[in-house]
């Protein structure tokens, strides 16, 4: 007779909706310098499924609404500016589109030509988002001035988009 834990493992491995939790989240953020040569990536963390609550408390429910998600977050230093990149691999492209749509409706965003389309909210600490297949990406940049923040956020977004496209 099999133990309860071995049955649970078998069920999880067979669960098609859990497949996302078993596969890699896609290209590792540590590969970003190949597409953005002066970028330095550090403090990379990954969270799968309910672990997302360890990163963002209540907001995780929005991301988990359509099913399992894997999120990888890392710090990126580029052109003397620090950014935080959050790469969400959703259960489907439709789930990623829903998240993107919820963010993109916020006022003041500007279009950014990256992947399937992106939006950037310019300010001293700009935030940008974009979509590529099942991936939803957030880039939060911490610059000394708005123009630098916008430029760096856009460049980091394009670099991550190229990384995901490889």
C-alpha positions in Angstrom: 0.0 0.0 0.0 1.3 3.4 -0.9 1.7 6.1 1.7 -0.4 9.2 1.7 2.5 11.4 0.8 3.5 9.3 -2.2 -0.1 9.4 -3.4 -0.1 13.2 -3.1 3.1 13.4 -5.1 1.6 11.2 -7.8 -1.5 13.4 -8.0 0.5 16.6 -8.2 2.7 15.2 -11.0 -0.4 14.0 -12.9 -2.3 17.3 -12.5 -2.2 19.1 -15.8 -3.0 22.5 -14.2 0.0 22.0 -12.0 2.4 21.5 -15.0 3.4 25.2 -14.7 4.8 24.6 -11.2 6.9 21.7 -12.5 8.5 23.5 -15.5 11.0 26.3 -15.5 9.6 29.8 -15.5 11.4 30.4 -18.8 14.7 32.2 -19.4 16.4 33.0 -16.1 16.8 36.7 -15.3 20.5 36.0 -14.8 20.7 35.7 -18.6 19.6 39.4 -19.1 23.2 40.7 -19.6 23.3 38.8 -22.9 20.6 41.1 -24.2 21.4 44.2 -22.1 25.2 44.0 -21.9 25.9 46.5 -19.0 23.1 45.1 -16.8 24.0 43.4 -13.5 21.4 41.1 -12.0 21.3 40.2 -8.3 19.0 38.9 -5.6 16.9 36.7 -7.8 14.1 34.8 -6.1 11.3 32.6 -7.4 7.9 31.9 -6.0 5.5 29.2 -7.3 1.8 29.0 -6.7 0.7 30.0 -3.1 4.4 30.9 -2.3 3.6 34.2 -4.1 1.9 35.3 -0.9 5.4 35.3 0.7 6.4 38.0 -1.7 3.3 40.2 -2.0 0.6 39.4 0.6 -2.9 40.0 -0.5 -2.1 41.1 -4.1 -1.1 37.5 -4.9 -4.8 36.5 -5.2 -5.1 38.6 -8.4 -2.2 36.7 -10.1 -3.4 33.3 -8.9 -7.0 33.8 -10.0 -6.6 31.9 -13.3 -4.5 29.1 -11.9 -0.9 28.4 -10.9 1.7 31.1 -11.5 5.5 31.2 -11.2 7.1 34.6 -10.5 10.8 35.3 -10.6 12.0 38.7 -9.2 15.4 40.2 -9.4 17.3 43.4 -8.9 18.8 44.9 -12.1 21.4 47.6 -12.1 21.8 49.3 -15.5 23.2 52.7 -16.5 23.7 53.5 -12.8 20.0 53.0 -12.0 18.4 50.3 -9.9 15.3 48.4 -11.0 13.2 45.6 -9.8 12.1 43.1 -12.5 9.1 40.8 -11.8 8.6 38.0 -14.4 5.3 36.2 -14.0 4.7 33.0 -16.0 1.0 32.5 -16.0 -1.0 29.4 -16.7 -1.9 30.8 -20.2 -1.5 33.7 -22.5 -5.1 34.7 -21.7 -4.3 34.8 -18.0 -1.3 37.1 -18.7 -3.4 39.3 -20.9 -6.0 39.7 -18.1 -3.3 40.8 -15.7 -1.8 43.2 -18.3 -5.2 44.6 -19.0 -5.9 45.3 -15.4 -2.7 47.3 -15.0 -2.8 49.0 -18.5 -6.1 50.7 -17.6 -4.3 53.0 -15.1 -4.2 56.6 -16.4 -1.0 58.3 -17.5 0.6 55.3 -19.2 2.6 55.6 -22.5 3.0 52.9 -25.1 6.4 51.2 -25.2 7.3 49.1 -28.3 8.3 45.8 -26.5 7.2 42.3 -27.1 3.4 42.2 -27.7 3.1 45.7 -26.3 4.0 47.6 -23.2 3.0 50.5 -21.1 5.2 52.8 -19.1 4.1 55.3 -16.4 6.8 58.0 -16.5 7.8 59.6 -13.2 10.9 59.8 -11.0 10.3 56.1 -10.2 8.6 54.8 -13.4 6.9 51.5 -13.7 6.6 49.6 -16.9 4.7 46.5 -17.9 4.6 44.3 -20.9 3.2 41.0 -22.2 4.7 38.2 -24.2 2.7 34.9 -24.5 2.1 33.6 -21.0 4.6 36.1 -19.5 3.5 39.3 -17.8 6.5 41.5 -16.8 6.7 44.5 -14.4 9.8 46.7 -14.2 10.0 49.3 -11.4 12.9 51.7 -11.8 14.4 54.0 -9.1 16.1 56.9 -10.8 17.3 60.4 -9.7 15.1 62.1 -12.3 12.1 61.3 -14.5 13.9 61.4 -17.8 16.6 58.9 -16.7 14.0 56.7 -15.1 11.9 56.5 -18.3 15.0 55.8 -20.5 16.3 53.1 -18.2 12.9 51.5 -17.6 12.3 51.3 -21.4 15.8 49.8 -22.0 15.4 47.2 -19.3 11.9 46.3 -20.6 13.3 45.8 -24.1 16.2 43.7 -22.8 13.8 41.4 -20.8 11.6 41.2 -23.8 14.5 40.0 -25.9 15.5 37.5 -23.2 12.0 36.0 -23.2 11.9 35.9 -27.0 15.1 33.9 -27.4 
